[in-house]
Amino acid sequence: MQNDGQLTVALLISDMNAVREISRVFKQAGVTPYFYETLKEYWNGIIHDVPSLSVVDVKMMSDGELFLAAHPFVQNDELPLVFYYTDETQALMKQAFDCLSLGFIKNELGYSDQIKALLKRVNHFYKLDRENETLKALTKDVDTKVERVVMANQRFQEMNHYNDLLYRMSEDFEKSRNDESFISSIERVFSKYDEIEQYTCFELSANGKKLVGLEGSSDKYFSIPSLWLGQLCKNGIEGFAQNLASQVAFDLMGENLICLNIMGMKKNPDMLMFIQCEDEQMLNHFNWDLFERYLSGVCEHHKLKENPRNLSKGIFLNPWELMSTLDSHAFGKLPGDKVLPSNLLKGDVALMNIDFSDLIDYIRSQKNVRFYWKEFHADFVARLDHLQIDSLRIVSMGVQNMGLLVNENYSEDAFKLVKGLIGRYPFWRFFEETDLVLVQSLKPMLRMSPISSKAYFQLMDGLEFTMANQMIAEEKKEKTKQIIWGDAPDLTI
């Protein structure tokens, strides 16, 4: 309202004598007012140049259908007004009371003292207005600082939440270090956290020509088919392969997705892990770099654990030693026979056989299908060893059968552990054409064998044990009889 801090005054008065006298008093105070002859002229004139003060004659508050009280500035109390009246127009003051005003000027009381008092009020009014604006600016500045503090505190709380989440997940991974594999460890941990909606993993195939989408049993695992690369990756998953996997994962899984490069001993990642978060906050505030490095360490831990060079000492038994051991139980132990450790004595062993017939038959039935025999055997044996079965001895009876000699006291638990391993073992990983194998059922058969070389040969040949079957039949017959007749004496003639 004030131009460069100067007071501006507008006059809307019908009496020209009064205009001249009021203008003279204002000029003495250093203010030169400007004059409007009609309400319409005043109405339009103040729209772009609002005066600091307007002296309005009560007789000129209306002009036909135009009313001063209807002006937007008046309705919003944004136009400081002073009303001029005489004894004759005093009756018109009633409508002036409806407007915000800083005072009144009565013609008959003289102008000088009234205007001086008015200017004091106006100056004080604008002083308060300036102070108010200053306080508003200070308040706004304080609000801005408070908002920054609140936002900083919110960010701190979010970071603290996600740091705590990282800590809890790391603890869970430490507890799962004895899991069978890195993938099983991932499944166990990720299933506990709602913040992780879905995830998927890619590994490089053995020939380095495609990315293999791993198979997971968790509900959160998002299965993606294998990807042919078109060129060879010689040192881990190279950049072009990473870009291809990222494009496919983002297309299939959607938003809030991040890719973690699981590093090993090679220049490029050994595995790509794509994680879909619950919301964008976790994507932005979770420490993914640290988590990526940590998972790389966990993965390397499992690889070292599964490495055939880290197998338990003396875990292998050759077929000839196994047959001698079985015969020693049937015919007696020979002097100096020290094939087995002291805790596998006569009568304390159990024998299981893993029959890979379905796997071998499938390989033989397919043309131009490559199977990585050596890598499969090394990995499978390492996982058997990782089950930590007491006094386990592994016997390779050719490529189709594998014997497992264990302590009889732990044979039932050992059978369950091996059966569980077979049920979830990824045989498909050792085929060059993994997509063709994923739909096949290649799980081997696990069976217990009597402690006899002859019986074991019969088992491997697929023959039934006549005597064992007869004994089972007799036991069933005896139990049926017990159920029907109870402990009554046998009166059969």
GUMIKE-184799 format. One record per residue (C-alpha): x, y, z; residue in three letters. Coordinates in steps of 0.001 Angstrom, whole numbers, plus 500000, padded with zeros to 6 digits. Example, Ala and Ser with C-alpha at 12.3 -4.5 7.8 and 13.67 -1.06 7.14 Angstrom:
REM residues 2
512300495500507800ALA/513670498940507140SER/
END
This chain:
REM residues 493
500000500000500000MET/502956502318500553GLN/505162503200497614ASN/508812503011498737ASP/507693503677502321GLY/505788506898501357GLN/502180507447502402LEU/499729507802499500THR/496296509368499938VAL/493269509266497623ALA/490352511710497966LEU/486780510988496859LEU/484861514076498050ILE/482067515989496280SER/482786519421497891ASP/485751521008496068MET/486354523490498912ASN/486748520600501298ALA/489072518894498802VAL/491348521950498657ARG/491455522380502442GLU/492086518707503158ILE/494774518613500441SER/496490521652501998ARG/496664519967505430VAL/498083516757503944PHE/500661518749501955LYS/501800520437505158GLN/502440516915506496ALA/504456516076503401GLY/501778514074501604VAL/500279515113498253THR/496873513472497763PRO/495251512747494424TYR/491608513315493677PHE/488810511237492100TYR/485540512839490965GLU/483333509719490820THR/483054506377492567LEU/483514504581489243LYS/486730506470488560GLU/487951505698492100TYR/486877502024491794TRP/488974501445488696ASN/491878503671489721GLY/492817501862492907ILE/492854498343491402ILE/496493498538490273HIS/497638501271492658ASP/496125500776496107VAL/496475503952498230PRO/497727503865501791SER/494671505841502857LEU/491394506865501182SER/489231509767502383VAL/485729509056501086VAL/482687511298501271ASP/479736509357502680VAL/477605510893499890LYS/479804509143497270MET/479700505595498674MET/477267504612495930SER/476801505545492276ASP/473825503947490560GLY/474349500186490814GLU/477920500637492076LEU/478529500413495853PHE/481803501025497658LEU/481034498267500133ALA/480980495785497221ALA/484540496546496147HIS/486758493397496625PRO/489397495328498582PHE/486720496642500963VAL/485153493223501413GLN/488566491711502206ASN/489465494573504624ASP/492449495449502429GLU/491550499136501863LEU/492138501560504785PRO/489297504110504717LEU/488494507433506407VAL/484990508794505940PHE/484223512489505406TYR/480798513828506478TYR/478924516997507470THR/475979517745509713ASP/473751517387506679GLU/475184513982505618THR/475557512532509098GLN/472493510387508491ALA/474431508521505756LEU/477110507361508218MET/475249504161508953LYS/476492502467505759GLN/480053503570506578ALA/479953501597509809PHE/479838498382507761ASP/483338499050506376CYS/486720498826508065LEU/487786502410508795SER/490582504211510555LEU/488415507152511597GLY/486157509984510445PHE/486586513628509384ILE/483730516008510187LYS/483612519184508123ASN/482407521445510943GLU/485237520497513369LEU/488097521799511224GLY/490576519673509290TYR/494012520308510761SER/493663518632514176ASP/491512515805512847GLN/493975514962510070ILE/497001515175512400LYS/495324512690514784ALA/494392510564511803LEU/497977510507510512LEU/499199509376513934LYS/496800506438513813ARG/497724505646510211VAL/501460505764510918ASN/501002503605514002HIS/498835501226511973PHE/501543500834509330TYR/504221500514511962LYS/502312497584513447LEU/501784496221509961ASP/505528496312509253ARG/506269494671512580GLU/503683492048511778ASN/505313491392508416GLU/508694491126510130THR/507273488647512647LEU/505694486682509818LYS/509059486512508062ALA/510727485397511289LEU/507976482879511903THR/508336481577508383LYS/512086481299508859ASP/511592479461512158VAL/508974477207510551ASP/511395476459507753THR/514132475571510226LYS/511720473472512299VAL/510582471719509131GLU/514192470993508233ARG/514804469617511725VAL/511652467484511524VAL/512643466194508094MET/516176465491509292ALA/514788463636512306ASN/512423461702510053GLN/515307460770507761ARG/517337459741510804PHE/514486457550512044GLN/514093456011508595GLU/517817455376508346MET/517811453956511865ASN/514888451689510948HIS/516609450381507829TYR/519956450058509606ASN/518185447990512253ASP/516563445942509484LEU/519982445293507933LEU/521339444270511337TYR/518460441841511971ARG/518771440320508502MET/522516439908508967SER/521919438128512260GLU/519480435754510561ASP/521994435016507829PHE/524604434239510459GLU/522176431749512037LYS/521601430135508637SER/525271429569507804ARG/524774425842508329ASN/522008425696505721ASP/522555423395502791GLU/523144426143500221SER/523181429891499662PHE/519760429758497974ILE/518195427883500903SER/519707430452503267SER/518219433278501179ILE/514810431592501179GLU/514842431150504937ARG/515775434759505721VAL/513746436601503067PHE/510564434719503996SER/510618436415507429LYS/510539440023506182TYR/507487441741504694ASP/509742444528503383GLU/510906442116500669ILE/508010441278498361GLU/509739439191495685GLN/513198438216494561TYR/514890436208491835THR/518419435076491016CYS/520509434419487904PHE/523665432345487663GLU/525984431877484724LEU/525741428434483115SER/528780426177483149ALA/529543426940479482ASN/529195430710480049GLY/526643431103477239LYS/523461431833479166LYS/522051433039482461LEU/520184430381484385VAL/517170431477486424GLY/517484429506489637LEU/514615427515491081GLU/513282428500494495GLY/510659426904496735SER/509692430101498592SER/506424431904497776ASP/508456435089497365LYS/510693433604494686TYR/509856434921491200PHE/510849432351488611SER/512333433674485352ILE/513366431403482424PRO/516983431106481394SER/518393433764479066LEU/520599433020476055TRP/523334435632475867LEU/524458435339472261GLY/528095435633473303GLN/530411434058475820LEU/531002435354479359CYS/534571434373480203LYS/535008435976483618ASN/531728436023485503GLY/528519437755484388ILE/529752440533482129GLU/528125443931481579GLY/526048443054478523PHE/524603440041480359ALA/523831442184483415GLN/521951444672481217ASN/519922441908479584LEU/518991440342482924ALA/518041443744484367SER/515796444557481412GLN/513981441212481638VAL/513605441401485426ALA/512238444960485358PHE/509804444057482579ASP/508481440992484396LEU/508629442049488056MET/507776445761487860GLY/508803448722490008GLU/510776449136493258ASN/513381446672492002LEU/517089446670492732ILE/519860444442491403CYS/522599443144493695LEU/525849441862492196ASN/526926438846494218ILE/530682438800493770MET/533072435892494059GLY/536662435372492964MET/536085436584489402LYS/536219440079487968LYS/532462440144487305ASN/529568438928489506PRO/528947435209489997ASP/525245435844490575MET/522647438565489988LEU/519965438935492632MET/516918441106491947PHE/514920442209495008ILE/511516443904494851GLN/510878446104497878CYS/507642446847499683GLU/507898450576498950ASP/510192453222497524GLU/511387454271500995GLN/513328451052501469MET/514705451356497954LEU/516105454798498813ASN/517181454404502440HIS/518321450779502871PHE/522111450322502722ASN/522149448161499594TRP/525898448511499005ASP/526719447055502405LEU/524055444358502012PHE/525466443445498593GLU/528972443013500016ARG/527610441017502955TYR/525626438632500713LEU/528703438166498549SER/530543436999501657GLY/527711434639502645VAL/527644433185499129CYS/531402432673499140GLU/531122430972502539HIS/528700428406501114HIS/530869427880498045LYS/533942427192500156LEU/531923424868502340LYS/530680422945499277GLU/534128422810497694ASN/535252419168497300PRO/538681420135498606ARG/537042420853501974ASN/535443417418502362LEU/535746415557505643SER/538871413444505854LYS/538372409799504892GLY/534772410250503745ILE/535244408009500674PHE/535233404218500743LEU/535988402232497605ASN/533573399472496495PRO/536018396696497432TRP/536339397992500972GLU/532529398221501226LEU/532042394610500126MET/534698393456502602SER/532902395398505340THR/529558393835504466LEU/531050390342504377ASP/532770390949507704SER/529333391428509204HIS/528020388283507551ALA/531029385967508026PHE/533029387662510751GLY/535819390194510785LYS/539238389160509596LEU/542324389814511723PRO/543899393155510972GLY/540794394396509095ASP/540739398130509853LYS/538623399415507039VAL/536109401239509252LEU/536660403679512119PRO/536222402464515665SER/532668403814515977ASN/531509401649513026LEU/531880398257514606LEU/530182394948513784LYS/526426395272514101GLY/526555399068514261ASP/526349400009510586VAL/523513400714508169ALA/523669400912504386LEU/521663403179502090MET/521732403210498320ASN/521047406186496055ILE/519857404972492657ASP/520395407536489846PHE/518684405393487189SER/516139408028486144ASP/518887410610485752LEU/521173408275483772ILE/518313407005481586ASP/517300410567480712TYR/520853411525479793ILE/521205408414477620ARG/517850408972475928SER/518607412512474771GLN/520680413401471741LYS/523295416125472003ASN/522494416802475670VAL/525565417622477683ARG/525742416751481381PHE/528569417983483597TYR/529415414686485300TRP/532455415672487317LYS/530907418944488576GLU/527711417151489584PHE/529530414431491537HIS/531716416944493355ALA/528767419144494293ASP/526493416272495346PHE/529159414675497537VAL/529976418061499108ALA/526321418538500015ARG/526131415053501480LEU/529163415847503601ASP/527561419127504663HIS/524653417176506209LEU/527163416300508968GLN/525980412691509326ILE/528084410993511952ASP/530761408662510498SER/529350408905506961LEU/531220406925504291ARG/530408407418500605ILE/530920404631498062VAL/530617405269494312SER/529272402047492753MET/529600403407489223GLY/527603406369487913VAL/524215404757488586GLN/524494403912492301ASN/526015405523495343MET/526242403721498663GLY/526124405480502024LEU/527455403654505061LEU/526407405196508391VAL/526265404423512068ASN/523158402319512703GLU/522192404422515719ASN/521782407462513448TYR/520476405661510370SER/516881406873510701GLU/517896410533511000ASP/520480410086508246ALA/517828408612505934PHE/515577411654506468LYS/518435414084505853LEU/519530412420502632VAL/515932412095501436LYS/515433415821502059GLY/518602416661500125LEU/517517414527497161ILE/514064416120497156GLY/515381419644496722ARG/518630419035494855TYR/518937421108491635PRO/519970418371489178PHE/519039420685486303TRP/521970422973487062ARG/524397420440485625PHE/522769420236482218PHE/523772422572479437GLU/520129422814478301GLU/518591423580481706THR/515171424638480378ASP/514515421162478953LEU/515393419501482245VAL/513374421707484626LEU/510144419915483738VAL/511657416440484201GLN/511532414375487378SER/515099413191487815LEU/515092412546491555LYS/516995409387492463PRO/515554406597494592MET/516818406177498153LEU/516523402737499769ARG/517932400916502773MET/519927397748502073SER/520545394741504292PRO/524129394437505521ILE/525040391823502953SER/527095392058499771SER/524721389697497961LYS/521646391660499072ALA/523270394910498023TYR/524008393525494561PHE/520371392418494323GLN/519249395900495344LEU/521411397542492694MET/520120395031490115ASP/516552395991491003GLY/515682392571492509LEU/513394392053495511GLU/514609390355498682PHE/512546387175498893THR/513455386343502463MET/512976389927503631ALA/509599390116501941ASN/508583386827503508GLN/509566388100506948MET/507568391298506404ILE/504544389221505326ALA/504824387059508447GLU/505011390156510638GLU/501904391600509012LYS/500069388301509498LYS/501024388199513172GLU/499904391781513760LYS/496570391130512045THR/496020388083514212LYS/496852390099517341GLN/494352392789516377ILE/491550390277515776ILE/492083387763518582TRP/494078389744521104GLY/495996387651523686ASP/493627384639523496ALA/495350381212523176PRO/495705379831519675ASP/492994377194519284LEU/493597376560515622THR/493659372797514862ILE/
END
